[in-house]
Amino acid sequence: TIEGVTAVIDSGLARIARDSPWTGIPALEIGRVSQAAATQRAGRAGRTAPGRVIRLYSAEDFARRPKQDAPEIERRELSATVLDLAAMEATPLEWLTPPPAAAWRAAEALLERLGALAGGQVTPLGREMSRYPLPPRLARLVVEADARGAARTGAAMAAVLSAGERLREVPREHAPSDLLVLAEGDWQPNTRRVYHQILRLTSGRQ
C-alpha cells in the first residue's frame, strides 16, 4: 500500500507473456486485462482514504472482458516446463491447475524430436539442454553449436532470438538472413547480457 494514492488511471491493458505457436519463444504482448485485474487495479486507490478509478475504456468494454485471467499453465507452451521436470525427475506432480493434456503431449512430442526425451525419459542431451535458461529449441541450437566448435555463434543466435532483437533499419547490402545481420550487429544491453549468460554455460567458449 502506498500512502496518499487516491486515484488510478487504468488503460485496461497489460503486457502479457505469450509463446509463438511457430517457435515456442516467449514474448510480452500488449493485451486487455480481465475484469478481475481491472477491479484489482481500482482497489489500489482508496486503500488509506476515499479514492476513485478512471478507466480509459467504456463500461460495455469492461462487461465484455473475461471474468478472470486464464491460468498461465493453460495458455503457455509447455516444452520448457516438461523438460525441466523431466531433468529433475519431478514427475508425476499433483497440480493445483492441471496442464491441458493436448499441450502436454505436444510438448513431449517436440522434446522427442529434439532428442531431449526418449520414451518419456530425459536423455543426456536433454539434461544438457536443461542447463540453459532458454526455450528448448534455442537450447538445442546452442548445444549443437557448442559441439561443433561454434559456441559463440550459437550463443549469439540464441541471444538475439531470445531477447527479441529487431532490425533497426533495412540492411544496406543483401544478406542471406536477417538473423545473421542481427547476430553481427549492435545489440541492446539485455541481448548482450543474455549472450554472456549463455556463453558461460557452454564448454567451448570459443
WOTAQUI-V779237 format. One record per residue. RES is the residue in one letter. SS is DSSP state (hx for helix, st for strand, lp for the rest). PHI is phi in degrees with one decimal (NA if undefined). PSI is psi in radians with two decimals (none if undefined). Layout:
res:RES ss:SS phi:PHI psi:PSI
res:RES ss:SS phi:PHI psi:PSI
This chain:
res:T ss:lp phi:NA psi:2.26
res:I ss:lp phi:-104.1 psi:2.18
res:E ss:lp phi:-62.3 psi:2.45
res:G ss:lp phi:85.8 psi:0.01
res:V ss:lp phi:-82.4 psi:1.99
res:T ss:lp phi:-120.0 psi:-0.03
res:A ss:st phi:-145.9 psi:2.52
res:V ss:st phi:-128.9 psi:2.30
res:I ss:st phi:-100.3 psi:2.03
res:D ss:st phi:-110.7 psi:2.00
res:S ss:lp phi:-74.3 psi:-0.33
res:G ss:lp phi:79.6 psi:0.13
res:L ss:st phi:-120.8 psi:2.77
res:A ss:st phi:-155.8 psi:2.77
res:R ss:st phi:-83.0 psi:2.13
res:I ss:st phi:-119.1 psi:2.27
res:A ss:st phi:-73.1 psi:2.19
res:R ss:st phi:-137.6 psi:2.87
res:D ss:st phi:-117.9 psi:2.43
res:S ss:lp phi:-65.6 psi:2.28
res:P ss:lp phi:-68.1 psi:-0.29
res:W ss:lp phi:-93.0 psi:-0.66
res:T ss:lp phi:-112.7 psi:-0.32
res:G ss:lp phi:73.5 psi:0.11
res:I ss:lp phi:-83.4 psi:2.21
res:P ss:st phi:-73.7 psi:2.65
res:A ss:st phi:-153.4 psi:2.74
res:L ss:st phi:-95.0 psi:2.12
res:E ss:st phi:-117.1 psi:2.59
res:I ss:st phi:-82.9 psi:2.20
res:G ss:st phi:-144.3 psi:2.99
res:R ss:st phi:-79.4 psi:2.44
res:V ss:lp phi:-81.6 psi:2.81
res:S ss:lp phi:-78.7 psi:2.99
res:Q ss:hx phi:-60.9 psi:-0.69
res:A ss:hx phi:-63.6 psi:-0.73
res:A ss:hx phi:-66.0 psi:-0.69
res:A ss:hx phi:-64.7 psi:-0.69
res:T ss:hx phi:-65.5 psi:-0.67
res:Q ss:hx phi:-63.8 psi:-0.70
res:R ss:hx phi:-62.3 psi:-0.75
res:A ss:hx phi:-60.9 psi:-0.59
res:G ss:lp phi:-68.5 psi:-0.20
res:R ss:lp phi:-73.7 psi:-0.33
res:A ss:lp phi:-95.0 psi:2.45
res:G ss:lp phi:85.9 psi:0.27
res:R ss:lp phi:-74.2 psi:-0.53
res:T ss:lp phi:-115.5 psi:-0.10
res:A ss:lp phi:-163.8 psi:2.90
res:P ss:lp phi:-54.7 psi:2.47
res:G ss:lp phi:-149.3 psi:3.12
res:R ss:st phi:-149.7 psi:2.82
res:V ss:st phi:-119.9 psi:2.43
res:I ss:st phi:-112.3 psi:1.94
res:R ss:st phi:-95.4 psi:2.28
res:L ss:lp phi:-88.7 psi:0.69
res:Y ss:lp phi:-156.4 psi:2.86
res:S ss:lp phi:-80.3 psi:2.86
res:A ss:hx phi:-63.6 psi:-0.60
res:E ss:hx phi:-64.7 psi:-0.69
res:D ss:hx phi:-61.3 psi:-0.81
res:F ss:hx phi:-58.5 psi:-0.76
res:A ss:hx phi:-66.2 psi:-0.48
res:R ss:hx phi:-82.8 psi:-0.19
res:R ss:lp phi:-75.7 psi:2.67
res:P ss:lp phi:-63.2 psi:2.63
res:K ss:lp phi:-63.3 psi:-0.75
res:Q ss:lp phi:-132.2 psi:2.72
res:D ss:lp phi:-73.6 psi:2.49
res:A ss:lp phi:-66.8 psi:2.44
res:P ss:lp phi:-55.3 psi:2.50
res:E ss:hx phi:-57.8 psi:-0.63
res:I ss:hx phi:-67.1 psi:-0.31
res:E ss:hx phi:-90.3 psi:-0.14
res:R ss:lp phi:-127.1 psi:0.04
res:R ss:lp phi:-106.4 psi:2.71
res:E ss:lp phi:-73.0 psi:2.36
res:L ss:lp phi:-106.6 psi:0.11
res:S ss:hx phi:-62.4 psi:-0.68
res:A ss:hx phi:-65.4 psi:-0.71
res:T ss:hx phi:-63.9 psi:-0.80
res:V ss:hx phi:-61.4 psi:-0.76
res:L ss:hx phi:-64.9 psi:-0.78
res:D ss:hx phi:-61.3 psi:-0.76
res:L ss:hx phi:-67.2 psi:-0.68
res:A ss:hx phi:-66.0 psi:-0.71
res:A ss:hx phi:-66.0 psi:-0.56
res:M ss:lp phi:-87.1 psi:-0.07
res:E ss:lp phi:53.8 psi:0.78
res:A ss:lp phi:-103.5 psi:0.26
res:T ss:lp phi:-107.1 psi:2.64
res:P ss:lp phi:-79.5 psi:2.81
res:L ss:lp phi:-118.2 psi:2.72
res:E ss:lp phi:-94.2 psi:1.83
res:W ss:lp phi:-85.9 psi:2.44
res:L ss:lp phi:-68.2 psi:-0.79
res:T ss:lp phi:-124.3 psi:1.86
res:P ss:lp phi:-62.7 psi:2.46
res:P ss:lp phi:-69.7 psi:2.63
res:P ss:lp phi:-59.3 psi:2.31
res:A ss:hx phi:-59.7 psi:-0.72
res:A ss:hx phi:-63.6 psi:-0.72
res:A ss:hx phi:-66.3 psi:-0.66
res:W ss:hx phi:-65.5 psi:-0.77
res:R ss:hx phi:-64.7 psi:-0.70
res:A ss:hx phi:-63.3 psi:-0.69
res:A ss:hx phi:-65.0 psi:-0.75
res:E ss:hx phi:-63.6 psi:-0.72
res:A ss:hx phi:-63.1 psi:-0.72
res:L ss:hx phi:-61.6 psi:-0.81
res:L ss:hx phi:-65.2 psi:-0.58
res:E ss:hx phi:-63.4 psi:-0.76
res:R ss:hx phi:-64.9 psi:-0.59
res:L ss:hx phi:-78.8 psi:-0.17
res:G ss:lp phi:85.0 psi:0.19
res:A ss:lp phi:-84.9 psi:-0.44
res:L ss:st phi:-126.1 psi:2.62
res:A ss:st phi:-143.4 psi:2.04
res:G ss:lp phi:62.2 psi:0.53
res:G ss:lp phi:81.9 psi:-0.02
res:Q ss:st phi:-109.0 psi:2.55
res:V ss:st phi:-69.3 psi:2.44
res:T ss:lp phi:-96.5 psi:2.92
res:P ss:hx phi:-55.1 psi:-0.67
res:L ss:hx phi:-62.9 psi:-0.73
res:G ss:hx phi:-62.9 psi:-0.68
res:R ss:hx phi:-64.3 psi:-0.69
res:E ss:hx phi:-65.3 psi:-0.74
res:M ss:hx phi:-61.9 psi:-0.64
res:S ss:lp phi:-68.1 psi:-0.23
res:R ss:lp phi:-72.4 psi:-0.36
res:Y ss:lp phi:-95.4 psi:2.40
res:P ss:lp phi:-80.3 psi:1.04
res:L ss:lp phi:-138.0 psi:2.73
res:P ss:lp phi:-57.5 psi:2.59
res:P ss:hx phi:-53.5 psi:-0.66
res:R ss:hx phi:-60.1 psi:-0.78
res:L ss:hx phi:-72.3 psi:-0.62
res:A ss:hx phi:-61.5 psi:-0.70
res:R ss:hx phi:-64.9 psi:-0.68
res:L ss:hx phi:-59.6 psi:-0.81
res:V ss:hx phi:-66.0 psi:-0.76
res:V ss:hx phi:-61.2 psi:-0.76
res:E ss:hx phi:-66.3 psi:-0.75
res:A ss:hx phi:-62.8 psi:-0.71
res:D ss:hx phi:-62.0 psi:-0.75
res:A ss:hx phi:-64.3 psi:-0.47
res:R ss:lp phi:-94.6 psi:0.16
res:G ss:lp phi:77.1 psi:0.39
res:A ss:lp phi:-124.6 psi:0.82
res:A ss:hx phi:-60.1 psi:-0.74
res:R ss:hx phi:-65.4 psi:-0.73
res:T ss:hx phi:-65.4 psi:-0.78
res:G ss:hx phi:-62.0 psi:-0.73
res:A ss:hx phi:-64.1 psi:-0.67
res:A ss:hx phi:-64.8 psi:-0.80
res:M ss:hx phi:-60.8 psi:-0.82
res:A ss:hx phi:-64.6 psi:-0.66
res:A ss:hx phi:-65.3 psi:-0.80
res:V ss:hx phi:-69.0 psi:-0.58
res:L ss:hx phi:-73.2 psi:-0.74
res:S ss:hx phi:-67.9 psi:-0.71
res:A ss:hx phi:-82.3 psi:-0.14
res:G ss:lp phi:74.8 psi:0.59
res:E ss:lp phi:-59.3 psi:2.53
res:R ss:lp phi:-130.4 psi:2.61
res:L ss:lp phi:-64.8 psi:2.29
res:R ss:lp phi:-81.9 psi:-0.41
res:E ss:lp phi:-155.2 psi:2.86
res:V ss:lp phi:-68.3 psi:2.26
res:P ss:lp phi:-56.4 psi:2.45
res:R ss:lp phi:-71.4 psi:-0.51
res:E ss:lp phi:-117.9 psi:2.65
res:H ss:lp phi:-63.9 psi:2.37
res:A ss:lp phi:-129.0 psi:2.57
res:P ss:lp phi:-67.6 psi:-0.33
res:S ss:lp phi:-157.5 psi:2.40
res:D ss:hx phi:-61.7 psi:-0.56
res:L ss:hx phi:-62.8 psi:-0.70
res:L ss:hx phi:-64.9 psi:-0.69
res:V ss:hx phi:-63.3 psi:-0.77
res:L ss:hx phi:-63.9 psi:-0.75
res:A ss:hx phi:-64.6 psi:-0.48
res:E ss:hx phi:-101.0 psi:0.02
res:G ss:lp phi:-94.1 psi:-2.95
res:D ss:lp phi:-84.0 psi:2.30
res:W ss:lp phi:-103.7 psi:2.73
res:Q ss:lp phi:-69.1 psi:2.70
res:P ss:hx phi:-54.6 psi:-0.66
res:N ss:hx phi:-66.0 psi:-0.66
res:T ss:hx phi:-64.1 psi:-0.74
res:R ss:hx phi:-64.6 psi:-0.66
res:R ss:hx phi:-63.9 psi:-0.78
res:V ss:hx phi:-62.6 psi:-0.72
res:Y ss:hx phi:-57.6 psi:-0.88
res:H ss:hx phi:-67.0 psi:-0.60
res:Q ss:hx phi:-63.0 psi:-0.76
res:I ss:hx phi:-66.0 psi:-0.80
res:L ss:hx phi:-62.1 psi:-0.61
res:R ss:hx phi:-63.5 psi:-0.41
res:L ss:hx phi:-90.0 psi:-0.21
res:T ss:lp phi:-79.8 psi:2.82
res:S ss:lp phi:-89.5 psi:-0.58
res:G ss:lp phi:-75.4 psi:-0.82
res:R ss:lp phi:52.6 psi:0.65
res:Q ss:lp phi:-109.4 psi:none
